[in-house]
Amino acid sequence: MSFEFPLPDVGEGLTEADIVAWKVAPGDTVTVNQILVEIETAKSLVELPSPQAGTVGALLVEEGQTIEVGTPIIRFGGDDANTEAAPASADAPASGSAEKSVDASGDADGGATLVGYGAKETSSKRRPRKGASVPAPAAGAAPAASAAPVASAAQAAEAAAPAPAAAPAAQAQSASAPAPAAQSQSASAPASPSKPLAKPPVRKLAKDLGVDLSQVTPTGPRGDVTRDDVHAAANQTAAPTSGATAPAAASASDQGALEERIPFKGVTKMMAKAMVDSAFTMPHVTEFLDVDVTETMAMVRRLKSTKFLGEDVKVSPLLIVAKAVAWAVGRNPRINSCLEGDEIVVKKYVNLGIAAATPRGLIVPNIKNAQAMGLGELAQGIQDLTALARSGKTPPADQAGGTITITNVGVFGVDAGTPIINPGEAAILAFGQVRKKPWVVDDEIVPREITTLSVSADHRVVDGEIISKFLADVGRGLEDPTLMLA
């Protein structure tokens, strides 16, 4: 008997996920809660633990695939473990798995339901799923041959190796006896897999170089196609068969090598949808303000040198900006609101979002109840939030419930911008770079540290007076941080 574990519903309205990296292989013995796979949803990276102890029979989905919730991703145990482990562990053709993708997270005891989906009990003798490929029997072979176990990855690669040498013979026979030659080829060579096993970067390389992965002999440890295999195949196909075709092939290869194709999915796709929804449902209005932050920068330098907030706490100008935003919200609570149906909901708490650029894309986690935090707590909150965001493992709960957002464009050397409001909020403030500029103080021009603040707001919810007062208060707090102590 065997059990299939499906990608669970993580309870955040997500319907699919990408398989990033398997942490186990067919034949491994696993324990309850041992990490099986790392998946990527539209919001974060998630490590999926095992719902039961046992032996891994098969990995049903390849790394890099996008799959729907409920799709089986791994099979435990069973007498058929050797025959049905092939789809994930090697490019073997006989497969009991569908070409769908999966996403999973959560844990449960063996056989118990995991976030809405339970392990499926399957028979060790089963018919292939619709869409799965089955190897054709060799010509003249006994009917029992179709029930033979599928070859392992190493056997598949070994069996495929003689094929190039046999090709000339087959071509020589094709002129006089085309039908027997075709039968001879099908009898001696294994059926090609429906989808060769290869990691996403390798698939991209093959696409760029115009290499058909199904025609490449894999040499990877699990029967997968490697980058070297693709380059070798590209070099073979690049050999000119005639003077007329060589330049065209080289030109196509050169063009492909100069292009980069980035999958439009996951965090990038989700953020794109959110920005489109925001831009075309909220009437944005943006205001700008130049601010003398000389006192703020002096305060940052003192906090850094004295370690007043703690040895391991990082202090930056963003910390004082965050404090100023929370303080200004208290003086202008309407800016911290949103529109829900026929009601404007003004929130008495500040869940302060910090837009974070990560390797996976832009995300906006938020610090809960920032209005009640002192500088030390706020600094630690920003530090923890940033570290988690860079790791790619910010949980969905940390990205939900934001009330107002800060985006720090100054860290990229940018003075100002017109930021798009995070959906579910009414305003977002952009903090530009701090630069020394000539500034008029007491009728004298002196060098001061200056930044530009810009705030975009939903004009359905707040009018120009509220926006202006809020922005002016943020500026006052940065010009003289002692005001925020009152």
C-alpha positions in Angstrom: 0.0 0.0 0.0 1.1 3.6 -0.6 0.0 7.1 0.3 0.0 10.2 -1.8 0.4 13.6 -0.2 -1.2 16.5 -2.0 -0.3 20.2 -1.9 -2.4 21.6 0.9 -4.6 24.7 1.0 -2.5 27.1 3.2 -5.6 29.1 4.1 -4.6 32.4 2.6 -6.6 32.3 -0.6 -3.7 30.9 -2.6 -4.5 28.3 -5.2 -1.1 27.3 -6.5 2.6 27.2 -5.7 6.0 26.5 -7.3 8.2 23.5 -6.3 11.5 25.2 -5.4 13.7 22.4 -4.0 13.1 18.8 -2.8 14.8 18.0 0.5 14.3 14.2 0.1 14.8 11.6 -2.7 13.0 8.3 -3.5 14.2 5.6 -1.1 14.8 8.0 1.8 13.3 7.2 5.2 11.6 10.3 6.7 10.1 11.1 10.1 7.0 13.1 11.0 7.6 16.8 10.5 10.8 16.3 8.6 11.1 18.9 5.8 10.1 17.4 2.5 10.2 20.3 0.1 10.5 24.0 -0.2 7.7 25.7 -2.1 7.1 29.3 -3.2 3.7 30.8 -3.0 2.7 34.2 -4.3 3.6 35.6 -0.8 6.6 33.6 0.6 8.8 30.6 0.6 7.4 27.8 2.7 9.1 24.6 4.0 6.6 21.7 3.9 7.0 19.1 6.6 6.1 15.4 6.3 2.7 14.4 7.5 3.9 10.9 8.4 6.9 8.7 8.9 7.9 6.2 6.2 9.9 5.7 3.0 9.7 8.0 0.1 8.4 6.0 -2.9 8.3 8.8 -5.5 8.5 12.5 -6.1 5.5 13.2 -8.3 6.5 16.8 -9.3 9.7 18.2 -10.7 11.5 21.3 -9.3 10.4 24.4 -11.0 6.9 23.3 -11.8 3.8 25.3 -10.8 1.0 23.2 -9.4 -2.5 23.6 -8.1 -3.6 23.0 -4.5 -4.7 19.4 -4.1 -2.3 18.0 -6.6 -0.3 14.9 -5.3 3.4 15.8 -4.9 4.9 12.8 -3.2 4.2 9.1 -2.6 5.1 7.3 0.5 5.9 3.5 0.6 4.2 0.8 -1.3 5.4 -2.2 -3.3 5.3 0.0 -6.4 7.8 2.5 -5.0 10.5 1.4 -7.5 8.3 1.4 -10.5 6.5 4.7 -9.8 9.4 6.8 -8.5 10.6 7.3 -12.0 8.7 10.5 -12.9 10.5 12.7 -10.3 13.8 10.8 -9.9 14.6 10.2 -13.5 13.4 10.9 -17.0 11.7 7.6 -17.2 8.5 7.4 -19.3 6.2 5.2 -17.2 4.5 7.5 -14.8 1.6 7.4 -12.4 1.8 11.1 -11.9 0.0 13.9 -13.8 1.7 16.8 -15.4 0.2 19.2 -12.9 2.0 21.3 -10.3 1.6 21.6 -6.5 2.2 23.8 -3.4 2.2 22.7 0.2 2.7 23.7 3.8 1.6 22.5 7.2 2.0 19.3 9.2 -0.2 16.5 10.5 0.1 12.9 11.9 0.3 10.0 9.5 -2.8 9.7 7.4 -4.5 12.7 9.1 -6.0 15.6 7.1 -3.4 18.4 6.5 -5.0 21.8 6.1 -8.0 20.5 4.3 -6.3 17.7 2.3 -5.5 14.2 3.5 -3.1 11.5 2.2 -4.7 9.3 -0.4 -4.4 5.6 -0.2 -3.6 4.0 -3.5 -3.2 0.5 -4.7 0.3 -0.8 -5.7 -1.1 -1.9 -9.0 -2.7 1.0 -10.7 -3.5 2.4 -14.1 -1.5 5.4 -15.3 -3.2 8.7 -14.9 -4.6 10.5 -18.0 -1.8 12.3 -19.7 1.0 10.0 -18.4 3.2 8.3 -21.0 3.7 4.5 -21.0 6.6 2.9 -22.8 5.7 1.0 -26.0 6.5 -2.7 -26.0 9.4 -3.8 -28.2 8.4 -5.4 -31.4 7.9 -9.1 -31.0 8.2 -8.9 -27.2 5.9 -10.9 -25.0 2.8 -9.0 -23.6 4.3 -9.3 -20.1 7.0 -6.9 -21.1 4.7 -3.9 -20.6 4.4 -4.6 -16.9 8.2 -4.6 -16.3 9.5 -2.0 -13.8 10.7 1.2 -15.3 14.5 1.6 -15.5 16.3 3.8 -13.0 17.9 7.1 -13.9 21.3 5.5 -14.3 19.9 2.6 -16.4 18.0 5.1 -18.6 21.1 7.1 -19.3 23.1 3.9 -19.9 20.5 2.5 -22.3 20.4 5.8 -24.2 24.2 6.0 -24.7 24.4 3.4 -27.6 21.7 5.3 -29.6 24.0 7.7 -31.4 26.3 4.9 -32.6 23.3 2.9 -33.9 21.9 5.9 -35.8 24.1 5.6 -38.9 23.1 2.0 -39.4 19.4 2.9 -39.1 19.8 5.7 -41.6 21.6 3.3 -44.0 18.7 0.9 -43.9 16.0 3.6 -44.2 16.4 3.9 -48.0 15.7 0.2 -48.7 13.5 -0.8 -45.8 12.0 2.1 -43.9 9.4 0.2 -41.9 11.7 -2.5 -40.5 14.3 0.2 -39.6 11.7 2.1 -37.6 10.7 -1.1 -35.8 14.3 -1.8 -35.0 14.8 1.6 -33.5 11.7 1.3 -31.3 12.8 -2.1 -30.1 16.3 -1.2 -29.2 15.9 2.3 -27.8 13.8 3.2 -24.8 10.8 5.4 -25.3 11.6 9.1 -24.7 10.1 10.7 -21.6 7.1 13.0 -21.9 9.1 15.7 -20.1 12.9 15.5 -19.5 14.1 16.1 -16.0 15.9 19.4 -15.7 16.1 22.4 -13.3 14.5 25.7 -14.4 17.9 27.4 -15.1 18.8 24.5 -17.3 15.5 24.6 -19.2 16.0 28.4 -19.7 19.5 27.8 -21.1 18.2 25.1 -23.4 15.5 27.5 -24.7 18.0 30.3 -25.2 20.4 28.0 -27.2 17.6 26.3 -29.2 18.2 22.9 -27.7 15.4 20.3 -27.5 15.8 18.7 -24.1 14.1 15.5 -25.2 17.1 14.9 -27.5 19.7 15.5 -24.9 21.3 12.5 -23.0 21.2 13.3 -19.3 24.3 12.8 -17.1 23.0 14.3 -13.8 23.1 12.2 -10.6 19.3 11.7 -10.7 19.1 11.3 -14.5 18.5 15.0 -15.0 19.9 17.1 -17.8 22.8 19.4 -16.7 24.1 22.7 -18.1 27.1 20.8 -19.5 24.7 18.4 -21.3 22.9 21.3 -22.9 26.1 23.0 -24.0 27.3 19.7 -25.5 24.1 19.3 -27.4 24.3 22.9 -28.6 27.8 22.4 -29.9 26.8 19.3 -31.8 23.8 21.0 -33.4 26.0 24.1 -34.2 28.2 22.0 -36.5 27.2 23.3 -40.0 25.7 20.7 -42.3 25.9 23.1 -45.2 27.3 26.6 -45.9 23.8 28.0 -46.3 22.3 27.0 -43.0 25.3 27.6 -40.6 25.1 31.4 -40.5 21.3 31.4 -39.8 21.7 28.9 -36.9 24.5 30.9 -35.4 22.5 34.1 -35.6 19.5 32.6 -33.9 21.7 31.3 -31.1 23.5 34.6 -30.6 20.1 36.5 -30.3 18.8 34.0 -27.8 21.9 34.3 -25.7 21.3 38.1 -25.5 17.8 37.7 -24.1 16.6 37.0 -20.6 13.2 35.6 -19.9 11.9 36.0 -16.3 8.8 34.0 -15.3 5.9 36.3 -14.5 4.6 34.5 -11.4 4.8 34.3 -7.6 5.5 37.6 -5.8 6.1 39.6 -9.0 2.7 38.6 -10.5 0.8 39.2 -7.2 2.4 42.6 -6.7 1.7 43.6 -10.4 -2.0 42.7 -9.9 -2.1 44.7 -6.7 -0.5 47.8 -8.3 -2.9 47.7 -11.3 -5.9 47.3 -9.0 -4.6 50.3 -6.9 -3.7 52.6 -9.8 -7.0 52.1 -11.6 -9.4 52.1 -8.6 -8.0 54.8 -6.4 -7.6 58.4 -7.6 -4.0 59.1 -6.5 -2.9 62.6 -5.5 0.8 63.2 -4.7 2.4 66.0 -2.8 6.1 66.8 -2.2 8.0 68.5 0.6 11.7 69.3 0.9 12.8 68.9 4.6 15.9 69.9 6.5 16.9 66.7 8.3 20.1 67.9 9.8 18.9 67.3 13.3 17.5 63.9 12.4 20.9 62.8 11.0 22.7 64.1 14.0 20.4 62.1 16.2 21.0 58.9 14.1 24.8 59.4 14.5 24.5 59.8 18.3 22.3 56.7 18.6 24.8 54.7 16.5 27.9 55.9 18.5 26.4 55.5 21.9 24.6 52.1 21.2 21.8 53.6 23.3 19.2 51.3 21.7 21.3 48.1 22.1 24.5 46.6 20.9 22.9 44.6 18.0 20.3 47.2 17.0 20.8 48.9 13.7 20.0 52.6 13.5 19.2 54.3 10.3 17.4 57.5 9.1 14.4 55.2 8.2 13.9 54.6 11.9 13.3 58.3 12.6 11.1 58.5 9.5 9.0 55.6 10.8 8.6 57.3 14.1 7.6 60.5 12.5 5.0 58.8 10.3 3.4 57.1 13.4 3.5 60.4 15.3 1.9 62.3 12.4 -0.8 59.7 12.0 -1.8 60.4 15.6 -2.2 64.1 14.7 -4.1 63.3 11.5 -5.9 60.0 12.0 -8.0 60.2 8.8 -4.8 59.5 6.8 -4.8 56.1 8.4 -8.0 54.8 6.9 -9.5 52.9 4.0 -12.7 52.7 2.0 -14.9 49.6 2.6 -18.1 49.6 0.6 -20.1 52.7 1.7 -17.9 53.3 4.8 -14.6 55.0 5.5 -12.9 53.0 8.2 -10.5 55.1 10.3 -8.1 52.8 12.2 -6.9 53.7 15.7 -3.8 51.5 15.3 -0.8 51.9 12.9 0.3 48.7 11.2 3.3 50.4 9.5 4.2 48.8 6.1 7.8 48.9 4.9 8.2 48.3 1.2 11.1 45.8 0.8 12.9 44.9 -2.4 13.8 41.2 -2.1 15.3 38.7 -4.6 11.8 37.3 -5.1 10.3 40.7 -5.8 8.7 43.6 -3.9 6.8 42.8 -0.7 5.2 45.1 2.0 5.4 43.4 5.4 4.2 45.6 8.3 5.0 46.3 11.9 1.9 45.8 14.0 0.9 48.6 16.5 3.8 50.8 15.6 2.1 53.8 17.2 2.7 52.2 20.7 6.4 51.5 20.2 9.4 53.4 21.5 12.5 53.9 19.3 14.1 50.7 20.5 11.1 48.5 19.8 10.6 50.2 16.4 14.2 49.7 15.5 14.1 46.0 16.4 10.9 45.6 14.4 12.3 47.2 11.3 15.5 45.1 11.6 13.6 41.8 12.1 11.2 42.6 9.3 14.0 43.4 6.9 16.0 40.3 7.7 12.9 38.0 7.2 12.0 39.7 4.0 15.5 39.2 2.5 15.3 35.5 3.5 12.2 35.2 1.4 10.2 33.6 4.3 8.0 36.5 5.4 4.7 34.8 6.5 1.5 36.0 4.8 0.2 37.2 8.2 3.1 39.8 8.3 2.0 41.1 4.9 -1.7 41.5 5.8 -3.5 44.2 7.7 -1.2 47.2 6.8 -2.7 50.7 7.4 0.0 53.0 5.9 3.3 52.4 4.1 6.8 53.9 3.8 9.0 53.2 0.8 12.6 54.2 1.1 13.7 55.2 -2.4 16.6 57.2 -1.1 18.6 54.0 -0.5 18.9 53.8 -4.3 20.1 57.4 -4.6 16.7 58.7 -5.7 15.3 62.1 -4.5 11.6 61.5 -4.9 8.8 59.6 -6.7 5.1 59.2 -7.0 4.5 55.9 -5.1 1.4 53.7 -5.7 -0.8 53.1 -2.7 -0.8 49.6 -1.2 -4.3 48.2 -1.6 -6.4 48.4 1.5 -4.7 51.6 2.7 -5.2 55.3 1.9 -1.6 56.7 1.8 2.0 55.8 1.2 5.1 58.0 1.9 8.3 58.0 -0.1 11.5 58.9 1.7 14.2 60.3 -0.7 18.0 60.3 -0.3 19.6 62.7 2.2 22.0 65.1 0.5 23.9 68.2 1.6 22.5 71.3 -0.1 22.6 75.1 0.3 19.8 76.1 2.7 18.6 79.4 4.0 18.9 79.6 7.8 18.3 83.0 9.5 18.7 84.8 6.2 22.1 83.1 5.6 22.9 80.3 3.1 24.5 77.4 4.9 25.0 73.7 4.0 22.3 71.5 5.5 21.3 67.9 5.1 18.1 67.9 3.0 15.7 65.2 1.8 12.5 65.2 -0.2 9.3 63.5 1.1 6.4 62.6 -1.2 3.1 61.2 -0.2 0.5 59.6 -2.4 -3.1 59.4 -1.0 -6.5 58.1 -2.0 -8.5 61.2 -2.8 -11.8 59.4 -2.3 -10.9 59.0 1.4 -8.8 62.0 2.2 -8.8 65.5 0.8 -5.9 67.9 0.1 -6.1 69.5 3.6 -5.6 66.2 5.4 -2.8 65.1 3.0 -1.0 68.4 3.4 -1.3 68.5 7.2 0.0 65.0 7.5 3.0 65.6 5.2 3.8 68.8 7.0 3.7 67.1 10.4 6.1 64.3 9.2 8.4 67.1 8.0 8.3 68.9 11.4 9.1 65.7 13.2 12.2 65.2 11.0 13.3 68.8 11.3 13.1 68.7 15.1 12.8 65.2 16.5 12.2 66.6 20.0 8.7 67.6 18.9 7.8 63.9 18.8 8.5 63.6 22.6 5.5 65.8 23.4 
